Amino acid sequence: MPKVLIAGGGLAGLSAAAALGGAGFEVELYEARPFLGGRATSYAVPASSGEVAETIDNCQHILLRCCVNLLDFYQRLGVRDRIRFYREFYFLEPGGRISVLRRGRLPAPFHFTGALLAMKCLDRHDKLRIVRALMAMRRERTRRKDLERISMLDWLLQKRQTPHAIDRFWRQILVSAVNEDLERMAAVHGFHVFWEGFLARADSYEMGVPSIPLGDLYTADSWSRLGSVHIRLRSPVERIDGAGFTVGGERRTADYYICALPFERLEAVGLAAPKLEHSPITGVHLWFDREITTLPHATLLDRTMQWMFNKDGGRYLQLVVSASRDLNNLSRSEIIDIAIGDLRLYFPRVREANLVKAHVVKEQRATFSAAPETEHLRPTTESGVPNVFLAGDWTRTGWPATMEGAVRSGYLAAEWVAQAAGKPARFLIPDAG
């Protein structure tokens, strides 16, 4: 069978390797770091004297049931059962009042009607406007031709959404899903999230959270089931062209090549790079000396911290701030102070608890910025170099920068390789909606 070299051990490169290895291709994947997963990975935090070493995810990564290609990738690795799904979204107000969004008995797209009407964090006027906007979204998603050119906030204002509806509903869901502020987000991405994740199917919104550290999803045992796939860690690719890779000053050749590096790395290896911008994510890890909450997760309304995930019996919480530009210039201690101050408003037990340790992770280049007038900048799988194909959530996948988008890109690149090798295969699963 033909041989394929892949540069980059993030989800795009890994999914291409899994697809091609499972189809009988000989695959070698080169990753610069000593671990796999790219921006969806975990690592050990050095322990201070007397502390227990912790393994943390660089940021809490979640998926929805509609992420069919990501789930297929986990199935290929034999770890799909390590994803725990939740049917409730908890919206938490300062003071501790909880609103729950879950599906009811009505068929899609009306399955959230009862839960939406019961949400305490929104008033009657907010709910009416939200329902009208959701129905308009259903009509306009295939009709409007300007959704890539206008921001999501522009569209919401056109639909006369109230400030409360925007801040407590639309912003809480979309900023975390797309990793961009509403005023910077192309409306086409907001539409995609709500259609695929909340309207197309009654169960597509269910939130999956890995029950093990992200890095444990890609262990050697997982790859042993996928045929001839060889992983080369600590092996940065220095140059890519139609004749091969340069790795450690040596030439490595094959029949086909896939570049699954971040877009900002393309010029350094000799490929054309799209003129995209980045959007950051900040993760805050907090360990307390006692249980703070029994909620498995919650979206935190009206404050800086956007989401809380209960990682270990209510004592270890991970907080996430997407599109976190406002935190970029703050110190670690300043961010921790903000996080603790926010948590005190939602969880009274924080006031009596002692903070045992804390860790802050700033991902300055977490995703590309899904801004208006950006889609045409995202390249297709073809690189313009013979036998070299592109993969990455920044390519034209039909999805924003998500784990699903990354896997889609890897599967698309694998399909192009299979086609070029005269062994056509379909790896990409159509969207659930």
C-alpha positions as CSV (number, residue, x, y, z in Angstrom):
1,M,0.0,0.0,0.0
2,P,1.1,3.6,-0.5
3,K,3.0,5.4,2.2
4,V,1.8,8.7,3.7
5,L,3.7,11.2,5.9
6,I,1.8,13.5,8.2
7,A,3.1,16.6,9.9
8,G,1.3,17.5,13.1
9,G,-0.1,15.4,15.9
10,G,-3.2,17.4,16.7
11,L,-6.7,16.1,16.0
12,A,-6.5,16.9,12.3
13,G,-3.3,14.9,11.8
14,L,-4.4,12.1,14.1
15,S,-7.7,11.7,12.4
16,A,-6.1,11.5,9.0
17,A,-3.7,8.9,10.3
18,A,-6.5,6.9,11.9
19,A,-8.5,6.9,8.7
20,L,-5.6,6.0,6.4
21,G,-4.1,3.5,8.7
22,G,-7.5,1.8,9.0
23,A,-7.7,1.7,5.2
24,G,-4.4,-0.1,4.9
25,F,-2.1,2.8,4.1
26,E,1.4,2.9,5.7
27,V,1.4,6.1,7.8
28,E,4.2,8.0,9.6
29,L,3.1,10.9,11.7
30,Y,5.6,13.5,13.0
31,E,4.9,15.6,16.1
32,A,7.2,18.2,17.5
33,R,6.1,17.9,21.1
34,P,6.5,14.8,23.4
35,F,2.8,14.2,23.4
36,L,-0.2,14.1,21.0
37,G,-3.4,16.1,20.8
38,G,-2.2,19.6,19.8
39,R,-4.5,22.1,21.5
40,A,-6.8,19.3,22.8
41,T,-4.3,17.5,25.2
42,S,-3.3,17.2,28.8
43,Y,0.0,17.5,30.6
44,A,1.5,17.2,34.1
45,V,1.7,20.3,36.2
46,P,5.0,20.3,38.2
47,A,4.2,19.9,41.9
48,S,5.6,22.1,44.7
49,S,7.1,20.6,47.8
50,G,4.5,18.6,49.6
51,E,2.0,18.7,46.8
52,V,0.5,16.0,44.7
53,A,1.4,16.2,41.0
54,E,-1.7,16.9,38.8
55,T,-2.4,16.1,35.2
56,I,-4.6,18.7,33.6
57,D,-6.2,19.4,30.3
58,N,-4.8,22.5,28.7
59,C,-8.5,23.7,28.5
60,Q,-11.8,21.9,29.0
61,H,-12.8,20.6,25.6
62,I,-16.3,19.4,25.1
63,L,-18.3,18.1,22.2
64,L,-22.0,17.8,21.3
65,R,-23.8,14.7,20.1
66,C,-23.9,16.3,16.7
67,C,-20.1,16.0,16.4
68,V,-20.4,12.8,14.4
69,N,-16.9,12.7,12.9
70,L,-15.2,13.3,16.3
71,L,-17.2,10.5,17.8
72,D,-16.2,8.3,14.8
73,F,-12.6,9.1,15.4
74,Y,-12.9,8.2,19.1
75,Q,-14.6,4.9,18.0
76,R,-11.6,4.2,15.8
77,L,-9.3,4.6,18.7
78,G,-11.5,2.5,21.0
79,V,-12.2,5.3,23.5
80,R,-15.7,6.4,22.6
81,D,-17.0,4.9,25.9
82,R,-14.7,7.4,27.7
83,I,-17.0,10.3,26.7
84,R,-19.8,11.0,29.3
85,F,-22.8,12.7,27.9
86,Y,-25.1,15.1,29.8
87,R,-28.7,16.1,28.9
88,E,-28.9,19.2,31.0
89,F,-27.3,22.7,30.6
90,Y,-27.2,24.6,33.9
91,F,-27.5,28.4,33.7
92,L,-26.3,29.9,37.0
93,E,-27.0,33.4,38.1
94,P,-25.1,35.4,40.7
95,G,-26.8,34.4,44.0
96,G,-27.0,30.8,43.0
97,R,-30.4,30.5,41.2
98,I,-30.3,27.8,38.5
99,S,-32.2,27.5,35.2
100,V,-32.0,24.2,33.4
101,L,-32.1,23.7,29.6
102,R,-33.1,20.2,28.6
103,R,-35.1,18.6,25.8
104,G,-38.8,17.9,26.3
105,R,-41.2,15.5,24.6
106,L,-41.9,17.7,21.5
107,P,-40.1,16.8,18.3
108,A,-37.2,18.9,16.9
109,P,-37.0,21.8,16.4
110,F,-39.6,22.4,19.2
111,H,-38.0,20.1,21.8
112,F,-36.7,23.0,24.0
113,T,-40.0,24.9,24.2
114,G,-41.0,23.9,27.7
115,A,-37.5,24.3,29.2
116,L,-37.0,27.7,27.5
117,L,-40.3,29.0,28.8
118,A,-39.3,27.8,32.3
119,M,-35.9,29.4,32.5
120,K,-35.8,31.7,35.5
121,C,-32.8,33.7,34.2
122,L,-34.9,35.2,31.4
123,D,-38.1,37.1,31.5
124,R,-41.2,36.7,29.3
125,H,-40.1,39.3,26.8
126,D,-36.6,37.7,26.5
127,K,-38.1,34.3,25.8
128,L,-40.5,35.5,23.2
129,R,-37.8,37.2,21.3
130,I,-35.5,34.2,21.5
131,V,-38.2,31.9,20.2
132,R,-38.9,34.2,17.3
133,A,-35.2,34.4,16.5
134,L,-34.9,30.6,16.5
135,M,-37.7,30.3,14.1
136,A,-36.2,33.0,11.9
137,M,-32.9,31.1,12.0
138,R,-34.7,28.0,10.7
139,R,-36.1,30.0,7.8
140,E,-33.0,32.0,6.9
141,R,-30.2,29.6,7.2
142,T,-30.4,28.5,3.6
143,R,-31.9,31.7,2.2
144,R,-29.8,34.6,3.3
145,K,-26.7,35.2,1.3
146,D,-25.0,37.7,3.7
147,L,-24.5,35.6,6.8
148,E,-20.7,35.3,6.1
149,R,-20.5,39.1,5.8
150,I,-22.4,40.3,8.9
151,S,-21.7,39.6,12.6
152,M,-23.9,37.4,14.8
153,L,-24.6,40.5,16.9
154,D,-25.8,42.4,13.8
155,W,-28.2,39.6,13.1
156,L,-29.4,39.4,16.7
157,L,-30.1,43.1,16.8
158,Q,-31.9,42.8,13.5
159,K,-34.2,40.3,15.3
160,R,-34.7,42.8,18.1
161,Q,-33.2,40.5,20.8
162,T,-33.2,42.1,24.3
163,P,-29.9,42.8,26.1
164,H,-30.7,40.0,28.6
165,A,-31.5,37.5,25.8
166,I,-28.2,38.4,24.1
167,D,-26.0,38.2,27.2
168,R,-27.7,35.4,29.1
169,F,-28.6,33.0,26.2
170,W,-27.0,33.7,22.9
171,R,-23.6,34.9,24.2
172,Q,-23.2,32.1,26.7
173,I,-23.7,29.4,24.1
174,L,-22.1,30.9,21.1
175,V,-18.9,32.5,22.5
176,S,-17.9,29.2,24.0
177,A,-18.8,27.2,20.9
178,V,-17.1,29.4,18.3
179,N,-14.4,31.0,20.6
180,E,-15.3,34.5,19.4
181,D,-17.2,37.5,20.6
182,L,-20.6,38.0,19.1
183,E,-19.6,41.3,17.5
184,R,-16.5,39.6,15.9
185,M,-18.3,36.4,14.9
186,A,-19.6,35.8,11.4
187,A,-23.3,35.0,11.6
188,V,-22.9,31.9,9.5
189,H,-21.0,30.3,12.4
190,G,-23.7,31.1,14.9
191,F,-26.3,29.7,12.6
192,H,-24.3,26.5,12.2
193,V,-23.9,26.0,15.9
194,F,-27.6,26.4,16.6
195,W,-28.9,24.4,13.7
196,E,-26.6,21.4,14.1
197,G,-26.4,21.5,17.9
198,F,-29.9,22.7,19.0
199,L,-32.5,22.6,16.2
200,A,-31.8,19.8,13.7
201,R,-32.2,16.8,16.1
202,A,-33.6,16.5,19.6
203,D,-30.5,14.8,21.0
204,S,-27.8,16.8,19.1
205,Y,-27.3,19.3,22.0
206,E,-26.2,16.6,24.5
207,M,-22.8,17.6,25.9
208,G,-20.0,15.1,25.9
209,V,-17.1,15.6,28.4
210,P,-14.1,13.2,28.4
211,S,-14.0,11.2,31.7
212,I,-10.2,10.9,31.4
213,P,-7.4,13.4,30.7
214,L,-7.4,14.3,27.0
215,G,-3.9,13.0,26.4
216,D,-5.1,9.5,27.5
217,L,-7.4,9.3,24.5
218,Y,-4.4,9.0,22.2
219,T,-2.3,6.3,23.9
220,A,-0.2,3.7,22.1
221,D,-2.8,1.0,22.8
222,S,-5.3,3.0,20.8
223,W,-3.0,3.1,17.8
224,S,-2.2,-0.6,17.9
225,R,-5.6,-1.4,16.4
226,L,-5.2,0.8,13.3
227,G,-2.7,-1.1,11.2
228,S,0.6,0.4,10.1
229,V,0.6,3.8,11.8
230,H,3.9,4.9,13.3
231,I,4.0,8.0,15.7
232,R,7.3,9.9,15.8
233,L,7.3,12.3,18.8
234,R,9.8,15.1,19.4
235,S,10.2,15.2,15.6
236,P,9.4,18.7,14.2
237,V,9.0,18.9,10.5
238,E,11.3,21.7,9.2
239,R,10.3,21.7,5.5
240,I,7.5,20.4,3.3
241,D,7.5,20.1,-0.5
242,G,6.3,17.7,-3.1
243,A,9.4,15.6,-2.7
244,G,9.2,15.0,1.0
245,F,9.6,16.2,4.6
246,T,12.8,17.5,6.2
247,V,12.9,16.2,9.8
248,G,16.0,16.8,11.9
249,G,18.0,17.8,8.8
250,E,17.2,14.5,7.1
251,R,14.9,13.9,4.1
252,R,11.9,11.6,4.6
253,T,9.9,10.6,1.5
254,A,6.7,8.8,0.8
255,D,4.0,8.7,-1.9
256,Y,1.8,11.4,-0.3
257,Y,2.0,14.1,2.3
258,I,-0.4,15.8,4.7
259,C,0.4,19.0,6.5
260,A,-1.7,19.3,9.6
261,L,0.3,22.1,11.3
262,P,-1.2,25.3,12.7
263,F,-1.7,27.8,10.0
264,E,0.9,30.2,11.6
265,R,3.5,27.5,11.0
266,L,2.9,27.0,7.2
267,E,5.3,29.7,6.0
268,A,8.1,28.3,8.2
269,V,7.9,25.0,6.4
270,G,7.6,26.5,2.9
271,L,3.8,26.5,2.3
272,A,1.5,29.4,1.7
273,A,-0.4,30.5,4.8
274,P,-3.9,32.0,5.0
275,K,-4.2,35.5,6.4
276,L,-6.2,34.5,9.5
277,E,-6.2,36.0,13.0
278,H,-6.2,34.1,16.3
279,S,-8.7,34.2,19.2
280,P,-7.5,33.1,22.7
281,I,-8.9,30.9,25.4
282,T,-8.0,31.0,29.1
283,G,-8.5,28.1,31.5
284,V,-8.3,28.5,35.3
285,H,-7.8,25.4,37.4
286,L,-8.6,25.7,41.1
287,W,-8.2,23.1,43.9
288,F,-10.0,23.7,47.2
289,D,-9.8,21.9,50.5
290,R,-13.5,21.0,50.5
291,E,-16.5,20.4,48.2
292,I,-17.7,23.6,46.5
293,T,-20.6,22.3,44.4
294,T,-22.3,19.1,43.3
295,L,-23.2,20.5,39.8
296,P,-21.2,18.7,37.1
297,H,-20.9,21.9,35.1
298,A,-22.6,25.3,34.7
299,T,-22.5,28.3,32.5
300,L,-21.9,31.3,34.8
301,L,-24.0,34.4,33.9
302,D,-23.1,38.1,34.0
303,R,-19.4,37.7,35.0
304,T,-15.9,37.2,33.5
305,M,-15.7,33.4,34.0
306,Q,-18.1,31.8,31.5
307,W,-18.2,28.1,32.3
308,M,-17.4,25.9,35.3
309,F,-16.6,22.1,35.1
310,N,-16.5,19.9,38.2
311,K,-13.4,17.8,37.7
312,D,-13.2,15.9,41.0
313,G,-15.9,15.7,43.6
314,G,-16.5,19.5,43.8
315,R,-13.0,20.2,45.1
316,Y,-11.3,20.7,41.7
317,L,-13.0,23.1,39.4
318,Q,-12.0,24.2,35.9
319,L,-13.2,27.5,34.7
320,V,-13.1,28.6,31.0
321,V,-13.1,32.0,29.4
322,S,-13.4,31.9,25.6
323,A,-12.3,34.8,23.4
324,S,-10.4,36.0,26.4
325,R,-8.6,39.0,25.0
326,D,-9.4,41.0,28.1
327,L,-7.3,38.6,30.2
328,N,-4.2,38.6,28.0
329,N,-2.4,41.3,29.8
330,L,-3.4,40.2,33.3
331,S,-1.1,38.3,35.6
332,R,-1.7,34.8,36.9
333,S,-2.6,36.1,40.4
334,E,-5.0,38.7,38.9
335,I,-6.9,36.1,36.9
336,I,-7.1,33.8,39.9
337,D,-8.5,36.7,42.0
338,I,-11.2,37.3,39.4
339,A,-12.1,33.6,39.3
340,I,-12.4,33.3,43.1
341,G,-14.4,36.6,43.2
342,D,-16.8,35.3,40.6
343,L,-17.2,31.9,42.2
344,R,-18.2,33.4,45.5
345,L,-21.2,34.9,43.8
346,Y,-22.5,31.5,42.7
347,F,-21.2,29.0,45.3
348,P,-21.4,30.3,49.0
349,R,-19.1,27.4,50.1
350,V,-16.2,29.2,48.4
351,R,-16.2,31.8,51.1
352,E,-15.3,29.3,53.8
353,A,-13.0,27.2,51.6
354,N,-9.2,27.4,51.4
355,L,-7.6,27.5,47.9
356,V,-5.0,24.7,48.0
357,K,-3.5,25.5,44.6
358,A,-4.3,27.1,41.3
359,H,-3.0,27.0,37.7
360,V,-3.8,29.3,34.8
361,V,-3.4,28.3,31.1
362,K,-3.5,31.0,28.4
363,E,-3.9,29.7,24.9
364,Q,-3.2,32.8,22.9
365,R,-3.5,30.9,19.6
366,A,-6.4,28.7,20.6
367,T,-8.4,29.0,17.3
368,F,-8.6,31.2,14.3
369,S,-11.0,34.1,14.7
370,A,-14.2,33.3,12.9
371,A,-14.8,36.9,11.8
372,P,-17.0,38.1,9.0
373,E,-15.4,38.0,5.6
374,T,-13.1,35.2,6.7
375,E,-14.5,32.0,5.1
376,H,-13.0,32.8,1.7
377,L,-9.5,33.0,3.4
378,R,-9.8,29.4,4.7
379,P,-8.0,27.1,2.2
380,T,-9.3,23.9,0.8
381,T,-7.6,20.6,1.2
382,E,-5.4,21.1,-1.9
383,S,-2.2,22.9,-1.0
384,G,-1.1,23.9,-4.5
385,V,1.9,21.6,-4.2
386,P,1.7,18.2,-5.9
387,N,1.0,15.3,-3.5
388,V,0.8,17.6,-0.5
389,F,-2.6,18.1,1.2
390,L,-3.7,20.4,4.1
391,A,-5.6,19.5,7.2
392,G,-6.6,21.7,10.2
393,D,-9.6,23.3,11.8
394,W,-8.6,26.4,9.9
395,T,-9.2,24.8,6.5
396,R,-12.6,25.0,4.8
397,T,-14.4,22.3,6.7
398,G,-17.9,23.8,6.8
399,W,-17.5,24.1,10.6
400,P,-16.0,26.7,12.9
401,A,-12.7,26.0,14.8
402,T,-13.8,23.0,16.9
403,M,-12.6,19.5,17.5
404,E,-15.3,18.3,15.1
405,G,-13.9,20.7,12.5
406,A,-10.4,19.4,13.0
407,V,-11.4,15.8,12.5
408,R,-13.5,16.7,9.5
409,S,-10.4,18.2,7.9
410,G,-8.3,15.1,8.7
411,Y,-10.9,12.9,7.1
412,L,-11.1,15.1,4.0
413,A,-7.3,15.1,3.6
414,A,-7.4,11.3,3.9
415,E,-10.1,11.1,1.2
416,W,-7.9,13.2,-1.1
417,V,-4.9,10.9,-0.5
418,A,-7.0,7.8,-1.1
419,Q,-8.4,9.3,-4.3
420,A,-4.9,10.3,-5.5
421,A,-3.7,6.7,-4.8
422,G,-6.4,5.2,-6.9
423,K,-8.1,3.7,-3.9
424,P,-11.1,6.0,-3.3
425,A,-12.6,5.9,0.1
426,R,-15.2,7.8,2.1
427,F,-14.3,8.7,5.7
428,L,-16.2,11.9,6.3
429,I,-19.7,11.4,7.9
430,P,-22.3,13.9,6.8
431,D,-23.6,16.3,9.4
432,A,-26.3,15.0,11.6
433,G,-28.7,17.8,10.6
